[in-house]
Amino acid sequence: LLDSKRVSGPVATGFWSPCILLPTDWIDKLSAECREAVLAHELSHIARHDAFWNLLIQMVCCVFWFQPLGMLARRQLRLEM
């Protein structure tokens, strides 16, 4: 868990060693319950390996850039995540 001035909202980032970035001004403003909810949400992204799946989706879309159904599948997968 790190704080950062560069993010505008909470972000789960990292592939090999994931971390959660929170905006610096949010740390003091959030209540303990809200902070727990945000952390639980971001930890669920890490547990589901969303960074890996996003990378895989991008690679498939780069290979099949000419296929309109590929873009439709990407849009649907992003809605499911």
DSSP file (Angstrom, degrees, kcal/mol; ACC not computed):
  #  RESIDUE AA STRUCTURE BP1 BP2  ACC     N-H-->O    O-->H-N    N-H-->O    O-->H-N    TCO  KAPPA ALPHA  PHI   PSI    X-CA   Y-CA   Z-CA
    1    1 A L              0   0    0      0, 0.0     2,-0.3     0, 0.0    20,-0.2   0.000 360.0 360.0 360.0 120.7    0.0    0.0    0.0
    2    2 A L  E     -a   21   0A   0     18,-3.0    20,-2.4     2,-0.0     2,-0.4  -0.918 360.0-131.6-130.8 156.2    1.6    3.3   -1.2
    3    3 A D  E     -a   22   0A   0     -2,-0.3     2,-0.3    18,-0.2    18,-0.0  -0.856  27.0-178.3-106.4 148.8    0.4    6.8   -1.5
    4    4 A S  E     -a   23   0A   0     18,-2.4    20,-1.5    -2,-0.4     3,-0.2  -0.999  33.2-151.9-147.5 144.8    1.0    8.8   -4.7
    5    5 A K  S    S+     0   0    0     -2,-0.3    -1,-0.1    18,-0.2    20,-0.0   0.580  94.3  67.0 -87.1 -11.7    0.4   12.3   -5.9
    6    6 A R  S    S+     0   0    0      2,-0.0     2,-0.3    18,-0.0    -1,-0.2   0.631  87.0  73.8 -87.7 -14.5    0.2   11.1   -9.5
    7    7 A V        -     0   0    0     -3,-0.2    17,-0.2    15,-0.1    -3,-0.1  -0.770  57.7-160.7-102.7 147.2   -3.0    9.0   -9.3
    8    8 A S  S    S+     0   0    0     -2,-0.3    -1,-0.1     1,-0.1    14,-0.0   0.565  78.6  14.3 -99.0 -10.7   -6.5   10.5   -9.0
    9    9 A G  S    S-     0   0    0     12,-0.0    -1,-0.1    13,-0.0    12,-0.1  -0.931 101.2 -64.0-151.2 172.1   -8.1    7.4   -7.6
   10   10 A P        -     0   0    0      0, 0.0     2,-0.4     0, 0.0    12,-0.2  -0.378  53.7-173.4 -65.8 140.2   -7.1    4.1   -6.1
   11   11 A V  E     -B   21   0A   0     10,-2.3    10,-3.3    -2,-0.1     2,-0.7  -0.999  24.5-149.1-140.3 132.4   -5.2    1.8   -8.4
   12   12 A A  E     +B   20   0A   0     -2,-0.4     2,-0.3     8,-0.2     8,-0.2  -0.917  38.0 168.3 -95.9 118.8   -4.0   -1.8   -8.2
   13   13 A T  E     +B   19   0A   0      6,-2.8     6,-3.1    -2,-0.7    -2,-0.0  -0.885  19.0  66.9-132.8 159.9   -0.8   -1.9  -10.2
   14   14 A G        -     0   0    0     -2,-0.3    37,-0.2     4,-0.3     5,-0.0   0.100  45.1-144.6 105.7 143.2    2.1   -4.2  -10.9
   15   15 A F  S    S+     0   0    0      2,-0.2    37,-0.1    36,-0.1    36,-0.1   0.838  95.3  24.4-105.2 -55.0    2.5   -7.5  -12.5
   16   16 A W  S    S+     0   0    0      1,-0.3    -2,-0.0     0, 0.0     0, 0.0   0.894 141.3  18.3 -82.0 -42.2    5.2   -9.4  -10.5
   17   17 A S  S    S-     0   0    0      2,-0.0    -1,-0.3     0, 0.0    -2,-0.2  -0.768  86.9-157.5-129.5  87.9    4.8   -7.6   -7.2
   18   18 A P        +     0   0    0      0, 0.0     2,-0.3     0, 0.0    -4,-0.3  -0.246  13.3 179.4 -68.0 151.3    1.5   -5.8   -7.2
   19   19 A C  E     - B   0  13A   0     -6,-3.1    -6,-2.8     2,-0.0     2,-0.5  -0.946  26.2-120.6-143.6 165.5    0.8   -2.9   -5.0
   20   20 A I  E     - B   0  12A   0     -2,-0.3   -18,-3.0    -8,-0.2     2,-0.5  -0.943  22.0-156.5-112.4 126.5   -2.1   -0.5   -4.3
   21   21 A L  E     -aB   2  11A   0    -10,-3.3   -10,-2.3    -2,-0.5   -18,-0.2  -0.890   9.6-173.6-104.4 130.3   -1.7    3.2   -4.9
   22   22 A L  E     -a    3   0A   0    -20,-2.4   -18,-2.4    -2,-0.5   -15,-0.1  -0.942  34.1-102.7-117.2 142.9   -3.9    5.7   -3.1
   23   23 A P  E >>  -a    4   0A   0      0, 0.0     3,-1.2     0, 0.0     4,-0.8  -0.385  31.4-123.8 -60.9 142.8   -4.0    9.4   -3.7
   24   24 A T  T >4 S+     0   0    0    -20,-1.5     3,-0.7     1,-0.3     4,-0.5   0.873 109.0  51.5 -58.5 -41.2   -2.1   11.2   -1.0
   25   25 A D  T 3> S+     0   0    0      1,-0.2     4,-0.8   -21,-0.2    -1,-0.3   0.650 101.1  63.8 -75.8 -12.5   -5.0   13.5   -0.1
   26   26 A W  H <> S+     0   0    0     -3,-1.2     4,-2.3     1,-0.2    -1,-0.2   0.780  85.7  72.6 -77.6 -27.3   -7.4   10.5    0.3
   27   27 A I  H << S+     0   0    0     -4,-0.8    -1,-0.2    -3,-0.7    -2,-0.1   0.887 106.3  34.1 -60.8 -41.6   -5.5    8.9    3.2
   28   28 A D  H  4 S+     0   0    0     -4,-0.5    -1,-0.2     1,-0.1    -2,-0.2   0.776 118.2  53.2 -83.0 -26.8   -6.7   11.5    5.7
   29   29 A K  H  < S+     0   0    0     -4,-0.8     2,-0.2     2,-0.1    -2,-0.2   0.788  90.2  85.6 -82.9 -27.8  -10.1   12.1    4.2
   30   30 A L  S  < S-     0   0    0     -4,-2.3     2,-0.1     1,-0.1    -4,-0.0  -0.492  74.8-127.9 -79.6 141.4  -11.4    8.5    4.1
   31   31 A S     >  -     0   0    0     -2,-0.2     4,-2.5     1,-0.1     5,-0.2  -0.360  30.3-105.4 -75.7 167.1  -13.1    6.9    7.1
   32   32 A A  H  > S+     0   0    0      1,-0.2     4,-2.1     2,-0.2     5,-0.1   0.885 120.8  50.3 -63.2 -39.3  -11.8    3.6    8.3
   33   33 A E  H  > S+     0   0    0      2,-0.2     4,-2.0     1,-0.2    -1,-0.2   0.915 112.4  46.1 -65.6 -43.4  -14.8    1.7    6.8
   34   34 A C  H  > S+     0   0    0      2,-0.2     4,-2.4     1,-0.2    -2,-0.2   0.894 111.1  52.9 -66.8 -40.0  -14.5    3.4    3.4
   35   35 A R  H  X S+     0   0    0     -4,-2.5     4,-2.4     1,-0.2    -1,-0.2   0.899 108.9  49.9 -62.0 -41.1  -10.7    2.7    3.4
   36   36 A E  H  X S+     0   0    0     -4,-2.1     4,-2.5     2,-0.2    -1,-0.2   0.893 110.3  50.4 -63.8 -40.4  -11.4   -1.0    4.1
   37   37 A A  H  X S+     0   0    0     -4,-2.0     4,-2.1     2,-0.2    -2,-0.2   0.910 111.4  47.8 -65.0 -42.4  -13.9   -1.1    1.3
   38   38 A V  H  X S+     0   0    0     -4,-2.4     4,-2.4     2,-0.2     5,-0.2   0.926 113.4  47.6 -64.2 -44.7  -11.5    0.5   -1.2
   39   39 A L  H  X S+     0   0    0     -4,-2.4     4,-2.5     1,-0.2    -2,-0.2   0.892 110.8  51.3 -64.7 -39.7   -8.7   -1.9   -0.1
   40   40 A A  H  X S+     0   0    0     -4,-2.5     4,-1.6     2,-0.2    -1,-0.2   0.903 110.9  49.4 -63.4 -40.4  -10.9   -4.9   -0.4
   41   41 A H  H  X S+     0   0    0     -4,-2.1     4,-1.3     2,-0.2    -2,-0.2   0.939 113.6  44.2 -63.9 -47.6  -11.9   -3.9   -3.9
   42   42 A E  H  X S+     0   0    0     -4,-2.4     4,-1.6     1,-0.2    -2,-0.2   0.864 110.6  55.2 -68.3 -35.2   -8.3   -3.3   -5.1
   43   43 A L  H  X S+     0   0    0     -4,-2.5     4,-2.6     1,-0.2    -1,-0.2   0.829 102.6  57.4 -65.9 -30.6   -7.2   -6.6   -3.4
   44   44 A S  H  X S+     0   0    0     -4,-1.6     4,-1.9     2,-0.2    -1,-0.2   0.874 103.6  52.8 -67.1 -35.2   -9.9   -8.4   -5.4
   45   45 A H  H  <>S+     0   0    0     -4,-1.3     5,-2.1     2,-0.2     4,-0.3   0.909 111.9  45.9 -62.6 -41.1   -8.3   -7.1   -8.6
   46   46 A I  H ><5S+     0   0    0     -4,-1.6     3,-1.1     1,-0.2    -2,-0.2   0.911 111.4  51.4 -68.0 -42.4   -5.0   -8.4   -7.5
   47   47 A A  H 3<5S+     0   0    0     -4,-2.6    -1,-0.2     1,-0.3    -2,-0.2   0.840 110.2  49.0 -65.5 -33.4   -6.5  -11.8   -6.5
   48   48 A R  T 3<5S-     0   0    0     -4,-1.9    -1,-0.3    -5,-0.2    -2,-0.2   0.474 108.7-125.6 -85.0  -0.9   -8.2  -12.2   -9.9
   49   49 A H  T <>5 +     0   0    0     -3,-1.1     4,-2.0    -4,-0.3     3,-0.3   0.908  46.5 166.3  59.1  45.3   -4.9  -11.4  -11.7
   50   50 A D  H  >< +     0   0    0     -5,-2.1     4,-2.6     1,-0.2     5,-0.2   0.827  69.3  59.5 -61.6 -33.2   -6.6   -8.6  -13.7
   51   51 A A  H  > S+     0   0    0     -6,-0.3     4,-2.0     2,-0.2    -1,-0.2   0.912 107.0  46.9 -63.0 -41.7   -3.2   -7.1  -14.8
   52   52 A F  H  > S+     0   0    0     -3,-0.3     4,-2.5     2,-0.2    -2,-0.2   0.933 113.3  47.6 -64.5 -46.5   -2.3  -10.5  -16.5
   53   53 A W  H  X S+     0   0    0     -4,-2.0     4,-2.5     1,-0.2    -2,-0.2   0.883 110.7  51.7 -66.0 -37.5   -5.7  -10.8  -18.2
   54   54 A N  H  X S+     0   0    0     -4,-2.6     4,-2.3     2,-0.2    -1,-0.2   0.908 110.7  48.9 -63.3 -41.1   -5.5   -7.2  -19.4
   55   55 A L  H  X S+     0   0    0     -4,-2.0     4,-2.2    -5,-0.2    -2,-0.2   0.921 111.8  48.8 -63.3 -44.1   -2.1   -7.8  -20.9
   56   56 A L  H  X S+     0   0    0     -4,-2.5     4,-2.3     1,-0.2    -2,-0.2   0.907 110.6  50.4 -62.9 -43.0   -3.3  -11.0  -22.6
   57   57 A I  H  X S+     0   0    0     -4,-2.5     4,-2.3     1,-0.2    -1,-0.2   0.916 110.6  49.8 -61.8 -43.5   -6.3   -9.2  -24.0
   58   58 A Q  H  X S+     0   0    0     -4,-2.3     4,-1.9     1,-0.2    -1,-0.2   0.896 110.2  50.4 -63.0 -40.3   -4.1   -6.4  -25.4
   59   59 A M  H  X S+     0   0    0     -4,-2.2     4,-1.8     2,-0.2    -1,-0.2   0.915 111.0  48.1 -65.5 -42.4   -1.7   -8.9  -27.0
   60   60 A V  H  X S+     0   0    0     -4,-2.3     4,-2.5     1,-0.2    -2,-0.2   0.903 111.0  51.2 -64.3 -40.8   -4.6  -10.8  -28.7
   61   61 A C  H  < S+     0   0    0     -4,-2.3    -1,-0.2     1,-0.2    -2,-0.2   0.845 107.8  53.0 -66.0 -32.9   -6.0   -7.5  -30.0
   62   62 A C  H >< S+     0   0    0     -4,-1.9     3,-0.8     1,-0.2    -1,-0.2   0.885 112.1  44.9 -68.2 -37.5   -2.7   -6.5  -31.4
   63   63 A V  H 3< S+     0   0    0     -4,-1.8     3,-0.3     1,-0.2    -2,-0.2   0.912 122.5  36.2 -71.7 -42.2   -2.4   -9.8  -33.3
   64   64 A F  T >< S+     0   0    0     -4,-2.5     3,-1.5     1,-0.2    -1,-0.2  -0.267  73.2 136.8-106.2  45.7   -6.0   -9.7  -34.6
   65   65 A W  T <  S+     0   0    0     -3,-0.8    -1,-0.2     1,-0.3    -2,-0.1   0.752  71.0  55.8 -62.9 -24.8   -6.2   -5.9  -35.1
   66   66 A F  T 3  S+     0   0    0     -3,-0.3    -1,-0.3    -4,-0.1    -2,-0.1   0.555  87.8  90.7 -85.6  -8.8   -8.0   -6.5  -38.4
   67   67 A Q    X>  -     0   0    0     -3,-1.5     4,-1.0    -6,-0.2     3,-1.0  -0.798  59.3-161.1 -96.8 113.0  -10.8   -8.6  -36.9
   68   68 A P  H 3> S+     0   0    0      0, 0.0     4,-1.7     0, 0.0     3,-0.2   0.835  92.1  60.0 -61.9 -31.5  -13.9   -6.6  -35.8
   69   69 A L  H 3> S+     0   0    0      1,-0.2     4,-2.5     2,-0.2     5,-0.2   0.787  97.0  61.5 -67.5 -25.1  -15.0   -9.5  -33.6
   70   70 A G  H <> S+     0   0    0     -3,-1.0     4,-2.3    -6,-0.2    -1,-0.2   0.906 104.8  46.5 -64.5 -41.6  -11.8   -9.2  -31.7
   71   71 A M  H  X S+     0   0    0     -4,-1.0     4,-2.3    -3,-0.2    -2,-0.2   0.876 112.2  51.0 -68.1 -37.1  -12.7   -5.6  -30.7
   72   72 A L  H  X S+     0   0    0     -4,-1.7     4,-2.1     2,-0.2    -2,-0.2   0.913 110.8  48.4 -65.2 -42.2  -16.2   -6.7  -29.7
   73   73 A A  H  X S+     0   0    0     -4,-2.5     4,-2.7     2,-0.2    -2,-0.2   0.904 110.3  52.1 -63.8 -41.4  -14.8   -9.6  -27.6
   74   74 A R  H  X S+     0   0    0     -4,-2.3     4,-2.3     1,-0.2    -2,-0.2   0.923 109.3  49.3 -61.4 -44.0  -12.3   -7.1  -25.9
   75   75 A R  H  X S+     0   0    0     -4,-2.3     4,-1.6     1,-0.2    -1,-0.2   0.911 112.5  47.8 -61.7 -42.2  -15.2   -4.8  -25.1
   76   76 A Q  H  X S+     0   0    0     -4,-2.1     4,-1.7     1,-0.2    -2,-0.2   0.901 110.6  51.0 -66.7 -40.5  -17.2   -7.6  -23.6
   77   77 A L  H  X S+     0   0    0     -4,-2.7     4,-1.6     1,-0.2    -1,-0.2   0.891 108.4  52.1 -64.5 -38.9  -14.3   -9.0  -21.6
   78   78 A R  H  < S+     0   0    0     -4,-2.3    -1,-0.2     1,-0.2    -2,-0.2   0.861 108.3  51.6 -66.0 -34.1  -13.6   -5.5  -20.1
   79   79 A L  H  < S+     0   0    0     -4,-1.6    -1,-0.2     1,-0.2    -2,-0.2   0.860 109.0  51.1 -68.4 -34.1  -17.3   -5.3  -19.1
   80   80 A E  H  <        0   0    0     -4,-1.7    -2,-0.2     1,-0.2    -1,-0.2   0.797 360.0 360.0 -72.5 -29.1  -17.0   -8.7  -17.4
   81   81 A M     <        0   0    0     -4,-1.6    -1,-0.2    -5,-0.1    -2,-0.2   0.479 360.0 360.0 -78.9 360.0  -13.9   -7.6  -15.4
